[in-house]
Amino acid sequence: MAAGSVVTHDVPPFAIVGGVPARFIRLRFSEEQIEQLLELKWWDWTEADLRMAQAWFAQDNIAAFLEWAGARSHTG
């Protein structure tokens, strides 16, 4: 969301909006990546899991994060 934007409606997950009133600009990730992120529900992870993922959240390679997170979910 752009600074100073006024959001008057729901915003789709991982969308970038801006303006007054806020308007959709673009999606932050591809639709496939957004679907994978929503399936992960990383916002429900434990604090320990989030700390383990912290380095992934700080970098720009969403595909690498999704690969890492997907491999983790298959190993328990």
N, CA, C and O of each residue as an XYZ file, in Angstrom:
304
protein
N       0.857     -1.175      0.000
C       0.000      0.000      0.000
C       0.900      1.234      0.000
O       1.873      1.298      0.751
N       0.580      2.186     -0.822
C       1.351      3.418     -0.928
C       1.055      4.337      0.260
O      -0.066      4.364      0.768
N       2.062      5.083      0.694
C       1.893      6.014      1.810
C       0.802      7.022      1.481
O       0.748      7.548      0.370
N      -0.058      7.285      2.444
C      -1.119      8.259      2.270
C      -2.350      7.733      1.557
O      -3.304      8.482      1.345
N      -2.349      6.468      1.185
C      -3.507      5.886      0.505
C      -4.682      5.785      1.460
O      -4.510      5.614      2.667
N      -5.862      5.891      0.908
C      -7.084      5.705      1.677
C      -7.773      4.473      1.113
O      -8.290      4.491     -0.004
N      -7.773      3.399      1.905
C      -8.346      2.127      1.463
C      -9.794      2.060      1.920
O     -10.079      2.124      3.116
N     -10.708      1.932      0.960
C     -12.136      1.919      1.282
C     -12.794      0.581      0.992
O     -13.981      0.403      1.267
N     -12.028     -0.375      0.433
C     -12.556     -1.701      0.114
C     -11.519     -2.750      0.493
O     -10.361     -2.431      0.761
N     -11.954     -4.004      0.510
C     -11.013     -5.090      0.745
C      -9.958     -5.100     -0.352
O     -10.229     -4.752     -1.501
N      -8.750     -5.507      0.025
C      -7.634     -5.595     -0.909
C      -7.292     -7.067     -1.071
O      -7.180     -7.775     -0.070
N      -7.124     -7.550     -2.294
C      -6.766     -8.956     -2.495
C      -5.428     -9.280     -1.818
O      -4.584     -8.397     -1.668
N      -5.230    -10.522     -1.415
C      -3.963    -10.903     -0.795
C      -2.781    -10.586     -1.706
O      -2.800    -10.869     -2.904
N      -1.759     -9.993     -1.108
C      -0.500     -9.682     -1.788
C      -0.670     -8.722     -2.966
O       0.099     -8.769     -3.926
N      -1.675     -7.858     -2.888
C      -1.884     -6.840     -3.921
C      -1.211     -5.542     -3.490
O      -1.076     -5.266     -2.298
N      -0.796     -4.762     -4.460
C      -0.254     -3.428     -4.211
C      -1.321     -2.434     -4.658
O      -1.807     -2.495     -5.787
N      -1.677     -1.522     -3.762
C      -2.677     -0.504     -4.046
C      -2.107      0.863     -3.692
O      -1.173      0.965     -2.897
N      -2.662      1.897     -4.273
C      -2.217      3.246     -3.952
C      -3.229      4.267     -4.421
O      -4.056      3.987     -5.289
N      -3.160      5.468     -3.833
C      -4.016      6.571     -4.239
C      -5.112      6.868     -3.241
O      -5.249      6.202     -2.216
N      -5.896      7.897     -3.572
C      -7.031      8.304     -2.743
C      -8.234      8.439     -3.667
O      -8.296      9.405     -4.428
N      -9.175      7.533     -3.638
C      -9.142      6.283     -2.865
C      -8.145      5.300     -3.490
O      -7.788      5.408     -4.663
N      -7.716      4.352     -2.680
C      -6.730      3.374     -3.133
C      -7.286      2.560     -4.300
O      -8.444      2.144     -4.307
N      -6.419      2.353     -5.279
C      -6.778      1.543     -6.449
C      -5.732      0.456     -6.625
O      -4.565      0.624     -6.271
N      -6.172     -0.649     -7.174
C      -5.285     -1.765     -7.453
C      -4.209     -1.321     -8.444
O      -4.513     -0.716     -9.472
N      -2.932     -1.630     -8.121
C      -1.830     -1.328     -9.028
C      -1.350     -2.619     -9.689
O      -1.284     -2.713    -10.915
N      -1.017     -3.607     -8.866
C      -0.579     -4.900     -9.401
C      -0.485     -5.891     -8.255
O      -0.567     -5.525     -7.082
N      -0.311     -7.151     -8.618
C      -0.057     -8.179     -7.611
C       1.422     -8.211     -7.288
O       2.255     -7.997     -8.169
N       1.753     -8.472     -6.056
C       3.150     -8.536     -5.614
C       3.848     -9.769     -6.174
O       5.041     -9.732     -6.475
N       3.096    -10.866     -6.313
C       3.631    -12.134     -6.799
C       2.692    -12.678     -7.871
O       1.611    -12.134     -8.093
N       3.113    -13.760     -8.539
C       2.241    -14.392     -9.528
C       1.043    -15.017     -8.813
O       1.081    -15.253     -7.606
N      -0.009    -15.278     -9.568
C      -1.197    -15.896     -8.967
C      -0.864    -17.262     -8.385
O      -1.386    -17.625     -7.330
N      -0.005    -18.025     -9.052
C       0.407    -19.337     -8.547
C       1.164    -19.192     -7.228
O       0.938    -19.964     -6.296
N       2.052    -18.219     -7.144
C       2.811    -18.000     -5.908
C       1.893    -17.561     -4.780
O       2.064    -17.987     -3.637
N       0.925    -16.717     -5.089
C      -0.031    -16.271     -4.071
C      -0.832    -17.454     -3.554
O      -1.053    -17.575     -2.349
N      -1.265    -18.323     -4.447
C      -2.004    -19.523     -4.043
C      -1.155    -20.377     -3.096
O      -1.654    -20.875     -2.086
N       0.129    -20.542     -3.428
C       1.032    -21.330     -2.572
C       1.214    -20.659     -1.214
O       1.213    -21.339     -0.187
N       1.369    -19.343     -1.192
C       1.523    -18.627      0.075
C       0.277    -18.766      0.942
O       0.378    -18.955      2.154
N      -0.881    -18.673      0.329
C      -2.129    -18.817      1.084
C      -2.275    -20.230      1.641
O      -2.780    -20.409      2.749
N      -1.840    -21.232      0.884
C      -1.891    -22.612      1.363
C      -0.932    -22.839      2.528
O      -1.224    -23.631      3.424
N       0.205    -22.153      2.523
C       1.190    -22.304      3.599
C       0.677    -21.770      4.931
O       1.013    -22.292      5.993
N      -0.141    -20.726      4.859
C      -0.635    -20.045      6.067
C       0.520    -19.726      7.017
O       0.453    -20.010      8.213
N       1.585    -19.131      6.463
C       2.772    -18.854      7.265
C       2.463    -17.929      8.446
O       3.192    -17.941      9.438
N       1.402    -17.131      8.359
C       1.031    -16.228      9.451
C       0.540    -16.984     10.679
O       0.439    -16.407     11.762
N       0.236    -18.269     10.519
C      -0.174    -19.096     11.653
C       0.987    -19.914     12.230
O       0.793    -20.665     13.186
N       2.181    -19.779     11.664
C       3.328    -20.546     12.136
C       3.683    -20.140     13.561
O       3.368    -19.037     14.009
N       4.339    -21.048     14.254
C       4.815    -20.751     15.603
C       5.935    -19.718     15.528
O       6.506    -19.477     14.465
N       6.236    -19.116     16.666
C       7.336    -18.154     16.708
C       8.647    -18.814     16.294
O       9.453    -18.206     15.589
N       8.863    -20.044     16.725
C      10.097    -20.760     16.361
C      10.178    -20.961     14.845
O      11.242    -20.777     14.253
N       9.072    -21.333     14.221
C       9.054    -21.509     12.769
C       9.310    -20.188     12.048
O      10.034    -20.150     11.053
N       8.715    -19.108     12.551
C       8.930    -17.800     11.937
C      10.387    -17.362     12.068
O      10.952    -16.782     11.141
N      10.986    -17.639     13.208
C      12.405    -17.297     13.387
C      13.268    -18.098     12.409
O      14.245    -17.573     11.874
N      12.920    -19.349     12.176
C      13.653    -20.179     11.228
C      13.514    -19.618      9.803
O      14.435    -19.739      8.994
N      12.383    -19.018      9.507
C      12.112    -18.485      8.168
C      12.543    -17.031      8.008
O      12.452    -16.482      6.910
N      13.004    -16.407      9.063
C      13.299    -14.974      9.051
C      14.223    -14.566      7.897
O      13.975    -13.559      7.234
N      15.266    -15.328      7.659
C      16.191    -14.986      6.565
C      15.484    -15.036      5.211
O      15.801    -14.253      4.314
N      14.534    -15.948      5.064
C      13.790    -16.057      3.800
C      12.883    -14.848      3.603
O      12.711    -14.374      2.480
N      12.301    -14.348      4.694
C      11.419    -13.184      4.595
C      12.199    -11.921      4.224
O      11.628    -10.975      3.682
N      13.478    -11.907      4.509
C      14.303    -10.713      4.275
C      14.914    -10.662      2.878
O      15.618     -9.705      2.557
N      14.663    -11.659      2.049
C      15.238    -11.651      0.705
C      14.122    -11.593     -0.340
O      12.946    -11.760     -0.016
N      14.501    -11.357     -1.584
C      13.518    -11.113     -2.648
C      13.110    -12.340     -3.452
O      12.270    -12.230     -4.345
N      13.676    -13.494     -3.164
C      13.435    -14.673     -3.996
C      12.265    -15.488     -3.447
O      12.462    -16.427     -2.675
N      11.056    -15.125     -3.846
C       9.857    -15.799     -3.350
C       9.827    -17.261     -3.773
O       9.344    -18.111     -3.024
N      10.335    -17.564     -4.964
C      10.350    -18.949     -5.441
C      11.211    -19.811     -4.531
O      10.840    -20.943     -4.222
N      12.352    -19.295     -4.101
C      13.225    -20.047     -3.194
C      12.548    -20.248     -1.842
O      12.645    -21.328     -1.259
N      11.864    -19.222     -1.336
C      11.142    -19.368     -0.066
C      10.067    -20.439     -0.180
O       9.941    -21.294      0.698
N       9.295    -20.394     -1.254
C       8.223    -21.375     -1.433
C       8.782    -22.785     -1.537
O       8.189    -23.727     -1.011
N       9.912    -22.940     -2.209
C      10.554    -24.251     -2.305
C      11.001    -24.724     -0.919
O      10.768    -25.873     -0.544
N      11.640    -23.836     -0.166
C      12.106    -24.178      1.189
C      10.908    -24.519      2.095
O      10.926    -25.534      2.792
N       9.900    -23.693      2.081
C       8.729    -23.918      2.942
C       7.994    -25.186      2.551
O       7.525    -25.926      3.416
N       7.889    -25.444      1.252
C       7.222    -26.667      0.791
C       7.976    -27.895      1.213
O       7.363    -28.886      1.609
N       9.304    -27.863      1.140
C      10.128    -29.009      1.571
C       9.980    -29.215      3.068
O       9.937    -30.356      3.529
N       9.902    -28.141      3.834
C       9.728    -28.247      5.293
C       8.391    -28.908      5.628
O       8.309    -29.739      6.532
N       7.346    -28.530      4.889
C       6.010    -29.049      5.216
C       5.917    -30.553      4.911
O       5.082    -31.252      5.486
N       6.762    -31.041      4.021
C       6.737    -32.472      3.698
C       7.591    -33.296      4.648
O       7.470    -34.520      4.698
N       8.466    -32.614      5.412
C       9.341    -33.345      6.325
C       8.863    -33.228      7.762
O       9.454    -33.830      8.658
N       7.806    -32.468      7.998
C       7.271    -32.349      9.344
C       7.780    -31.140      9.960
O       7.450    -30.846     11.109
